[in-house]
Structure formats: C-alpha cells, structure tokens
Amino acid sequence: MAASRFACLLLAILTTGGVALANGAESTTAEFAARYYATGLQEPLLQIRAGSQIVTTCQSRFRSKCSKRHREAAARAGLTLEYLDALTLFPGRLASDPTAPLGKYTQVVTALDETNEAILRDASNYDRALFARYGAALSACPPDNPNEYRAALLSLEHSHLRMFGVDSDDKRARALQSIADEEAALAKNFSDLMPEDCMAARQLGELLMTMISAKLVHWSVEATSSPNPDATRGIANEFLFQAATELELIVNPEKRERLETIAQRMNEGKRVEPVAEKSGLSLHW
C-alpha cells in the first residue's frame, strides 16, 4: 500500500510538474531557479541510494536471513535506484560500494539503521537550506504583503523543528539563527541577478514551500499527534523525491516520460488515485 502511494505521489508530480514555472518564465530563468533550489539535495539522495543498495543484499547473499520487510524492500530497491539514475540533475554517485563491508545480516541491519539516521540528518539540512534560499528570494524581490509571507515561512520552520525533534528552546533558537544567517549570506548574491531571475526564484520557492507545508502538516501547531519514526522517515523521503522530480522536470523536461515509466512500474500499472492522507512511507527499508 505504501509503495503504491509513493508511486502515486510521483506520478501526480510527473503529470503537472515543471509546467507552472516553465509557462511563466524563460527556460534559462526557470532553470536558474531550479538549480538554485537543487543545491543540497544531492546529499540525502545519495543516502537513499546507499540504503537501497544495502537492502538489495536481502535479494541475494542474505535472503534466507533477512526479515520479510527487508526482503520486500529489496524487491522494490531496484526501481528506486533506477529512478535515482534517471534524475540527471543529481548525477552524484557513491564513492564506494556500501555493501562491500557487509559479511552478515546483523551488519546489514546496523548499516540500514545508520543510513536511516543519515537520511533524516541530510533531509533536515536540505529543509533548512530551502528555508534560507526562499527567504533570500523573498527579501530580494518581496511580494505586496511580505509580512504574511514571513509569518508563514517562520511557521514552517517551527513545524520543521518539531518534525526533526529539536525540542529545547536553545536548540530551536540556534537553528533559526543558522537559517537566518544563511539567508542573509545568500541575499547578498541577489543584487547581481536580473529581476526575472529573482522573481523565478521566489515563485519556485513558493511552490516548494507549498510542498513542504504538506509534508509538515502532522507537526503543525494544530496537529494532535505526530507520526512514528518510520512514518516520519517515510514522509521525509517522499518530499525528497517530490522535490527532486519537480526540479528535474524544469531543467530536463525530456526526462518526464522516462521517469513516468519507472513510476508506473513502481505502481504496478495501477490507476493513479488521489492521495487523501499523508500516511507516510518507510522508503524502502
């Protein structure tokens, strides 16, 4: 169910992704904005790649010892890796084979646990980078009601901190200050940009903030409960793939058909249904 839901989310973006900004901006301007927000996304995608490679050992040398969940995840990992390979905006590859040191199944479990922690860490870092980059664009080419935009952005930042377990006032203050410092440094670069580039960065940032808002709904001040750790990791992974897909389609629109084909295979040819609930996917282990 979760894997099917994940594929549906990707297919929904592949149907409309990259269209809104491309229709309203020159291709070079749209590409500038996409590359601006792509910075920092490579790192968590590499961690997902590592986890997918590690869990594939449950299809081969450790199949008889792996848990049912890991064997099922291993069966899906090939398509995850294929999808990552098709994201040419993010061409990075691992420097070494993460499966090479694994001599027994207990090491697989440990490696996956460590990779899951690294994914959440890098996903958190990417969220914060997005907040800083969007904030810089917001300052450089403000809308008519900047205070409302700022309040909404700060609310997202607080929801993000709740999602990633930043639970003390001191840690929250330091995290928010770090985002503000990064934003200030980035804002200096906007003085050299053409106005249309600045506007494209702000508009794409607004789209990404809408996407991240959907991700963070369970950690808003109105939420009555939070997802468990597996679901939290799944929700974080979903957003990484959604953002990567959106940015890929802006820079390389010719990739749409290839990505859609892979996503359809993930969905096993089932008709895409509207996703009514953000239940979270533990992708993929």
Buried (B, 14 or more C-beta within 10 A) or exposed (E): EBBBBBBBBBBBBBEEBBEBBBEEBEEEBBBBBBEBBBEBBBBBBBBBBBBBBBBBBBBEBBEEBBEEBBBBBBBBBEBBBBBBBBBEBBEEEEEEEBBEEBEEBEBBBEBBEBBBEBBBBBBBBBBBBBBBBBBBBBBBBEEEEEEEBBEEBBBBBBBBBBBBEBEEEEEBEEBBEEBBEBBEEBBEEBEEBEEBBBBBBBBBBBBBBEBBBBBBEBBBEEEEEEBEEBBBBBBBBBBBBBBBBBBBBBBBBEBBEBBBEBBBBBBEEEEBEEBEEBBBBBBBB
